[in-house]
Amino acid sequence: QVQFVESGGGLVQPGGSLRLSCAASGSSFRLYAVAWYRQVPGKQRDFVARITNGGNTNYADSVKGRFTISRDNAKNTVHLQMNSLKPEDTAVYYCNAFPAVNDYWGQGTQVTVSS
């Protein structure tokens, strides 16, 4: 069993940056591929980026070149560095295993990109 707790969201102007953090509990964290997802009210939750336990990364086309996912297995954390933010990046951001496990969803962290 793993629990994920997201933090680091906020209000930022277009073109700005934010760094999200995901703190995971459980000794098995290092065995999981972990991903960031995001959801806008009324729409489905979408994949943003993932990182395998070996450090390989994949990104949604909409964020490629702007977002960077990283992990620190010693600290049980995953980060999402978001640069050149756009209004369409506004959403609640969640981390979870990849593929996602229903029982592992946390509360998420709100990111709002607006001038």
C-alpha positions as CSV (number, residue, x, y, z in Angstrom):
1,Q,0.0,0.0,0.0
2,V,1.2,3.5,-0.9
3,Q,-0.2,6.9,-0.1
4,F,0.6,10.0,-2.2
5,V,0.4,13.6,-1.0
6,E,0.7,16.4,-3.5
7,S,1.9,19.9,-2.7
8,G,3.4,23.0,-4.4
9,G,0.4,24.3,-6.4
10,G,-0.7,27.9,-6.6
11,L,-1.5,30.9,-8.8
12,V,1.1,31.8,-11.4
13,Q,1.1,34.1,-14.4
14,P,1.3,32.8,-17.9
15,G,5.0,32.0,-18.7
16,G,5.8,31.4,-15.1
17,S,7.0,28.3,-13.3
18,L,5.9,26.0,-10.5
19,R,7.5,22.9,-8.9
20,L,5.1,20.3,-7.6
21,S,6.1,17.7,-5.1
22,C,4.6,14.3,-4.4
23,A,5.5,12.6,-1.1
24,A,4.9,8.9,-1.0
25,S,4.6,6.6,2.0
26,G,5.5,2.9,2.0
27,S,8.7,1.1,1.5
28,S,7.6,-0.3,-1.9
29,F,7.6,3.2,-3.5
30,R,10.9,2.6,-5.3
31,L,9.3,-0.3,-7.1
32,Y,6.6,1.8,-8.7
33,A,6.5,3.8,-11.9
34,V,4.9,7.1,-10.8
35,A,3.0,9.6,-12.8
36,W,1.4,13.0,-12.6
37,Y,-2.1,13.4,-13.8
38,R,-4.4,16.5,-14.0
39,Q,-8.1,17.1,-14.0
40,V,-10.3,20.1,-14.9
41,P,-13.8,20.1,-13.4
42,G,-16.2,18.2,-15.6
43,K,-13.5,16.5,-17.6
44,Q,-11.6,13.2,-17.3
45,R,-8.3,13.0,-15.5
46,D,-5.5,13.1,-18.0
47,F,-1.9,11.8,-18.0
48,V,0.8,14.4,-17.8
49,A,4.1,12.6,-17.2
50,R,5.5,9.5,-15.7
51,I,8.9,8.2,-14.5
52,T,9.8,4.5,-14.1
53,N,11.6,3.1,-11.2
54,G,14.7,3.1,-13.4
55,G,14.3,6.8,-14.2
56,N,12.9,6.6,-17.7
57,T,10.4,9.4,-18.5
58,N,7.5,10.0,-20.8
59,Y,5.3,13.1,-21.3
60,A,2.0,14.1,-22.8
61,D,2.5,16.0,-26.0
62,S,0.9,19.1,-24.5
63,V,3.6,19.4,-21.9
64,K,6.7,18.0,-23.7
65,G,9.6,20.4,-23.5
66,R,8.0,22.5,-20.7
67,F,7.6,20.0,-17.8
68,T,10.2,17.8,-16.2
69,I,9.5,14.8,-13.9
70,S,12.1,13.5,-11.5
71,R,12.2,11.3,-8.5
72,D,14.3,10.7,-5.4
73,N,13.9,7.2,-4.1
74,A,15.9,7.9,-1.0
75,K,13.3,10.5,0.0
76,N,10.2,8.8,-1.5
77,T,9.4,11.9,-3.5
78,V,8.6,12.8,-7.1
79,H,8.7,16.3,-8.5
80,L,7.2,18.0,-11.5
81,Q,9.0,21.1,-12.6
82,M,6.6,23.1,-14.8
83,N,8.0,25.9,-16.9
84,S,6.4,28.2,-19.5
85,L,3.0,27.7,-18.0
86,K,-0.1,28.3,-20.0
87,P,-3.7,29.0,-19.0
88,E,-4.6,25.6,-20.3
89,D,-2.4,24.0,-17.7
90,T,-4.9,25.1,-15.1
91,A,-6.1,22.0,-13.3
92,V,-5.9,20.0,-10.1
93,Y,-2.7,17.9,-10.3
94,Y,-2.4,14.4,-8.8
95,C,0.3,11.9,-8.5
96,N,-0.2,8.1,-8.5
97,A,1.3,4.9,-9.6
98,F,1.4,4.2,-13.3
99,P,-0.9,2.6,-14.2
100,A,-3.0,4.5,-11.6
101,V,-4.4,2.6,-8.7
102,N,-7.8,3.8,-7.5
103,D,-7.0,3.4,-3.8
104,Y,-3.9,5.6,-4.2
105,W,-5.5,8.9,-5.3
106,G,-4.8,11.8,-3.0
107,Q,-6.4,15.3,-2.7
108,G,-4.3,16.8,-5.4
109,T,-2.9,20.3,-5.6
110,Q,-4.5,23.2,-7.5
111,V,-2.5,24.9,-10.2
112,T,-4.0,28.1,-11.7
113,V,-2.3,29.9,-14.5
114,S,-3.9,33.4,-15.0
115,S,-2.9,37.0,-15.4
